[in-house]
Amino acid sequence: MTEPECERGIDLSHREIVDDWNAVRDSEVRFASVTITENTNWSDLTAERHMARAQEAGIHTGARHYARPGAVHDQAEHFVRTASKLGAFAPGSLAPALEVAAPNVDDKFIKAWIKAMRHAAQVERVLIYAEYDFWLHRLHPEKWADSEVMLWLVRHNGIPGRPGWFHARLGLQQYGNDESVPGVRGSMAQNAVVYPFTLNDLLL
């Protein structure tokens, strides 16, 4: 029995430019995650356009927060306020994501952010996004990853859905960052759902 072909998506921030979301959809991109907030007070002014146009094109779209150390509850509330205005918690949206990249954002922060975000947004499913080295040496999902938490691994090996690292909650892999996505100006981070999960497991 062979594994089904993995479902693919993109993630973007204020730096990326999408000229044609219909062309993105037609290239079999099924989902998109948009960084909308950082820390307690920064929000991306382009996120509203990205999210609205992706949703209009029929792409499952979700919001992402870039974590900074400290003020975890304020960060969660800032994210939820902003994401709510953008319709990011509607049924069928990609689950909200927390990007762990800044120094000193640790397991304690992640656990508290998940709890605060869930309380404020009234959603359970959440994605935790981090580089391969973080998963190997810095983060300990057993401290906070329940059945509604999915791990998102950044490892650019060029093999969609085959990250070369296993965790029972690993649902997404960012496998590359290149210029091959139609409708996008410049490079774009590309992701794939990791078997045995499907895209439905990552949606609200």
N, C-alpha and C positions, 0 to 999 in steps of 0.2 A: 504493500500500500504506500503510495507516494503522498507527501505533504501537499496541501493545496497551495496555489500561488499566493504569496503574501500581499496584503493590501498596503498601498503606499501613500505617503503624505509628505507635507513640507512644514517647516517652521520658520518664522520670520520675525524680525524686529523693525525698528524705524529705519534701519539702514537699507533694507531690501525694497525694490520697486517692482510691483506687478502691474503690467500694462493691460493684460487681458486674462481675467479670471476664467472666462469660458474656455480659453485655450489651455489653461492649467487643468481644468476639469477634464477636457477632452484627451489629455495626456495620461488619463487614468489616475490622477491624484484624487484620493477619496477624502482626505482630511487635512486640516491645517491648524497649527497652533501659533497664536500671535502674542508676543510679549507686549503687555499693555501697561504694566506698572513695575516700579523698582523702589525699594525702601519704603518710606512712609508718605512720600509726597510727590514723587515723579510719576507722570503718566505720559504715554506716547500719543501725541496729537494725531498721528496717522492711523492709529489702531482702529478708530471708528470706521474709517473708509475701508481698510483691509478686511475687517470682520464683516461689514455689511455686504461688500461685493463678493466675498467668498461664499457667504450664506446664500446670496441671490443666485450664485452659480450652482448651488446644490452641493457644496462641499461642507462636510461636517467640520465645524469651526469651534475652537476653544481658546481660552485665554490663559496666559502664563505670567507669573510674577517672578522677577529677579530678586532673590533674597539678599539682604545685607544684614550683618550682625546686629542684634539688639532690637528692642521695640517690636517683638514678634506679633503681639496682638494688634498693634497699630498698623503693621504691614498687612496683616490678614484683612483687617477691616477696610483699609485703603484699596486693596485688590478687589474685595467683594463689591464695594460701592461702585468702583469703576466698571467691573465686569458686568454687574447687573444692568447698568445703563446701556451696555452694548449687547444685551441679550445672550450673554455667554452661558447662562445656566438653563436655557430652554431645553426641553427634551430633544434628544438627537444631537446635541452639541458634543464636541470632544470634551472629555473631562478636564477640569481646571488643572493647571500644572504649576509646580514650584521648581524653579531653576536654582540648583545648588552649585555655585561656582566661586563665590567670594570666600576669602579666608575667614575662618572662625564661624561659618555657618555649619552647625554640627547636628548630631542626632537629636539633642535636646530641643534645638530650634525647630527642626522638622516636625517632631512630635507635637510641639505646642502650636505650630502653624496649622497643621492638619486639623487639630481640634478646634482652633479658633475659626478657621475658614469654614469648616462644616457647620458650626453653630451659626455663623453670620449668613451663610448662603443657603443653608438647609439642603445641601447635597452631600452625599457620602463619598462618591468615587473621586479619586484624585491621582494625578501622575506626579512622580518625583523624578526630575531630570538631572543627570550628572554625568561627568566624564568617567571613562573606564577606570582610571586610576583611583578616583574617589570611591567607586564601588569596591575596588580591591583592598584599599588601605585606610579609608577614612570613614565611610558610612557603614552602619550596622542595621539593616532593615528589620531584623528580628525585634528591634526595640520599638518599632512604630508601624510596620507594614501589616495591616490586617487584610481581610478578604476584599476590601474595596480600594486598596492602595495598589497601584501598578508602578513598576520601575521602568524608567526610560533611560537607556544606556546610549551614551555618545561614544561610538567607536567606528572610525572611518576606515573600515576594511574593504569597502566596495562590494560587499556581499549582502544584499537585502535580506533581513530576517535571519541571518546566520552570524550572530555576533561573536561566537567563540568564547562565550561566558554564559553560565547558567545561573538562574535563580528562579524559584517557583513562581514569583510574582513579576518576572521580567516580561513586559508586554510590548515594548517598543525599542527599536534600535535606530539611532541616527547613523546611517551607514556611509554617507558621503556629502560633499559640498562642492557642486560643480555648476556649469552653465548649461545644462542639458534640459532644463524645464521650460517647455514652450510657454510663452506669455510673460516670462520673467526676464527682467533686465539684469544681467550679471549672474553671479553665482547664487545658489539657493541650497540651504540645508535640506537633505532628503532623508526620509524615514520609512521604516517598514514595520508592520506588525510582526511580532515574533510568535511562531507556532508553539503551543497549541492554541494560543489566544486568537481571537478574530477582532475585527474593528468594533463589532457590537459590544465586546467586553470593555472597550475604552470609551464608550459613549454614555452620556447621562440618560 
